[in-house]
Amino acid sequence: VKCLYVYTGGVYEYYNYADQYNDAFHEHAFMENVTVKYMPRANHTYTLRNDKSVLLESIIHWIKNIK
């Protein structure tokens, strides 16, 4: 299963840098099916218009590139 995980800066104490997911799970085979996007300036509800646009563009790009 292909997965897209999008993290924001809203929970900085839990997720706080772009490669954190990869650093935690890089040894696992499922990582070949995982795409992670980190948006440190966005809040978890994407209240700002630009953040929503970046999120939607990221999702659309990811969907178009599923193989």
C-alpha positions as a LaTeX table, in Angstrom:
\begin{tabular}{lrrr}
\hline
Residue & $x$ (\AA) & $y$ (\AA) & $z$ (\AA) \\
\hline
Val1 & 0.00 & 0.00 & 0.00 \\
Lys2 & 1.31 & 3.42 & $-0.92$ \\
Cys3 & 1.06 & 5.95 & 1.90 \\
Leu4 & 1.45 & 9.70 & 2.11 \\
Tyr5 & 2.09 & 11.14 & 5.56 \\
Val6 & 1.93 & 14.89 & 6.01 \\
Tyr7 & 3.29 & 16.34 & 9.23 \\
Thr8 & 3.04 & 19.91 & 10.43 \\
Gly9 & 4.88 & 22.00 & 12.96 \\
Gly10 & 1.80 & 21.86 & 15.18 \\
Val11 & 3.27 & 19.14 & 17.40 \\
Tyr12 & 6.90 & 20.19 & 17.42 \\
Glu13 & 7.66 & 18.13 & 20.51 \\
Tyr14 & 6.75 & 14.93 & 18.59 \\
Tyr15 & 7.67 & 15.61 & 14.98 \\
Asn16 & 10.17 & 18.36 & 14.33 \\
Tyr17 & 12.33 & 17.77 & 11.25 \\
Ala18 & 11.82 & 16.63 & 7.66 \\
Asp19 & 13.64 & 13.28 & 7.78 \\
Gln20 & 12.40 & 12.20 & 11.20 \\
Tyr21 & 10.08 & 9.47 & 9.85 \\
Asn22 & 12.79 & 8.09 & 7.59 \\
Asp23 & 15.33 & 8.16 & 10.40 \\
Ala24 & 12.98 & 6.15 & 12.60 \\
Phe25 & 11.92 & 3.54 & 10.03 \\
His26 & 14.58 & 3.47 & 7.28 \\
Glu27 & 15.45 & $-0.17$ & 7.97 \\
His28 & 11.90 & $-1.39$ & 7.30 \\
Ala29 & 10.79 & $-2.63$ & 3.89 \\
Phe30 & 7.50 & $-0.71$ & 4.01 \\
Met31 & 9.44 & 2.55 & 3.61 \\
Glu32 & 9.63 & 2.00 & $-0.15$ \\
Asn33 & 5.88 & 2.71 & $-0.18$ \\
Val34 & 5.95 & 5.74 & 2.10 \\
Thr35 & 6.14 & 9.38 & 1.10 \\
Val36 & 6.51 & 11.96 & 3.85 \\
Lys37 & 5.90 & 15.69 & 3.56 \\
Tyr38 & 6.83 & 18.01 & 6.40 \\
Met39 & 5.24 & 21.44 & 6.60 \\
Pro40 & 6.83 & 23.02 & 9.67 \\
Arg41 & 5.04 & 26.35 & 9.40 \\
Ala42 & 1.55 & 24.89 & 8.95 \\
Asn43 & $-0.76$ & 24.19 & 11.84 \\
His44 & $-2.57$ & 20.88 & 12.07 \\
Thr45 & $-5.86$ & 22.27 & 10.70 \\
Tyr46 & $-4.31$ & 24.17 & 7.78 \\
Thr47 & $-6.13$ & 27.40 & 8.57 \\
Leu48 & $-3.99$ & 29.53 & 6.27 \\
Arg49 & $-4.93$ & 29.55 & 2.60 \\
Asn50 & $-1.36$ & 29.06 & 1.38 \\
Asp51 & $-0.88$ & 26.04 & 3.65 \\
Lys52 & $-4.08$ & 24.50 & 2.29 \\
Ser53 & $-2.89$ & 25.09 & $-1.27$ \\
Val54 & 0.49 & 23.49 & $-0.61$ \\
Leu55 & $-1.21$ & 20.52 & 1.06 \\
Leu56 & $-3.64$ & 19.99 & $-1.82$ \\
Glu57 & $-0.91$ & 20.37 & $-4.43$ \\
Ser58 & 1.20 & 17.83 & $-2.55$ \\
Ile59 & $-1.66$ & 15.32 & $-2.42$ \\
Ile60 & $-2.49$ & 15.76 & $-6.10$ \\
His61 & 1.17 & 15.37 & $-7.07$ \\
Trp62 & 1.48 & 12.23 & $-4.92$ \\
Ile63 & $-1.69$ & 10.69 & $-6.44$ \\
Lys64 & $-0.53$ & 11.41 & $-9.98$ \\
Asn65 & 2.78 & 9.69 & $-9.30$ \\
Ile66 & 1.48 & 6.50 & $-7.73$ \\
Lys67 & 2.83 & 3.56 & $-9.69$ \\
\hline
\end{tabular}
